[in-house]
Amino acid sequence: MREQDGYLIGLVGAGIGPSLSPPLHEREADALGLRYRYCRWDLDVLARPAESVGELLVAARSAGYDGLNITHPCKQLVVEHLDDLSPDAVALGAVNTVVFAGSRAIGHNTDWSGFARSFSRGLPDVSVDRVVLLGAGGAGAAVAHALLTLGTRVLRVLDADHERAEALASSLRGRFGADRAEAVRPNLLAKSVAWADGLAHATPTGMAAHPGLPVPAELLRPGLWVADVVYRPLETELVAAARAAGCRVLDGGGMAVFQAVESFRLFTGVEPDADRMLHHFAELAGGVRARR
């Protein structure tokens, strides 16, 4: 829609019923005096596989949508269906924001900058020299890019699909240097966590639809920081276990807000108020503030 008619935005992903993105965007639009409707396109509800994301893209464009946010498990699958990519999306091979501009669908990645901004605010003085990353999917690619941009010297990437971990590590080495990233097999998780200054978690484990703990609680220790990208629930089992073990912890709330700030700007051309969106999020999440 044109600005005078308002904006129509969607979220495509699996198990997105609990997502706070729709009300987060709509509240900020209300504060700015913009007409803005944000709809969920839940693959589970639609009974569609992740591979149908291209068809959903066509359907959304035909229905007059201005853009889409893309989440698990479609962030990498959507890339081949787009007409153009931002430099960040090209580098990461993953897209979480699609803007429809005329007849073109343009992919962006605001996840990495959202994580970087959240990390810098929430864990500003921790060592990022040696970091373990769990998950090499779209979210993992964004977190990896952010951590290496923030100065991580060596990033060890673990994923249940070791080939995917190898592919991400290879891509990171190409962008950041031959000694900056390595893929590690899951059976070396304990040794890697013991080696690390921090642990970044970027798999679906811990989401409302995927409960559980991605690492054994006994691997968590004081002196290790833990950053989770899952934000629904905000207090994931990993966040709770890490806090109990004496770790410094960053929940997924900040990344959720800051990636939304940039997505909103891309959709509308209007600069949102990040602090106000943090406040919106805190209220929507039940009064638990995104750590800053």
HELIX and SHEET records of a PDB file:
HELIX    1   1 GLU A    3  ASP A    5  5                                   3    
HELIX    2   2 SER A   21  LEU A   32  1                                  12    
HELIX    3   3 LEU A   43  LEU A   46  1                                   4    
HELIX    4   4 ALA A   50  SER A   52  5                                   3    
HELIX    5   5 VAL A   53  SER A   62  1                                  10    
HELIX    6   6 LEU A   77  HIS A   81  5                                   5    
HELIX    7   7 PRO A   87  LEU A   92  1                                   6    
HELIX    8   8 ASP A  111  GLY A  122  1                                  12    
HELIX    9   9 GLY A  138  THR A  149  1                                  12    
HELIX   10  10 HIS A  162  PHE A  176  1                                  15    
HELIX   11  11 PRO A  186  LEU A  188  5                                   3    
HELIX   12  12 LEU A  189  TRP A  195  1                                   7    
HELIX   13  13 ALA A  217  LEU A  219  5                                   3    
HELIX   14  14 GLU A  237  ALA A  244  1                                   8    
HELIX   15  15 GLY A  253  THR A  268  1                                  16    
HELIX   16  16 ALA A  274  LEU A  284  1                                  11    
SHEET    1   A 6 TYR A  36  ASP A  42  0                                        
SHEET    2   A 6 TYR A   7  GLY A  13  1                                        
SHEET    3   A 6 GLY A  67  ILE A  70  1                                        
SHEET    4   A 6 THR A  97  ALA A 101 -1                                        
SHEET    5   A 6 ARG A 104  HIS A 108 -1                                        
SHEET    6   A 6 ASP A  84  LEU A  85  1                                        
SHEET    1   B 6 ALA A 181  ALA A 183  0                                        
SHEET    2   B 6 VAL A 154  LEU A 158  1                                        
SHEET    3   B 6 ARG A 130  LEU A 134  1                                        
SHEET    4   B 6 GLY A 198  HIS A 201  1                                        
SHEET    5   B 6 TRP A 225  ASP A 228  1                                        
SHEET    6   B 6 ARG A 248  LEU A 250  1                                        
END                                                                             
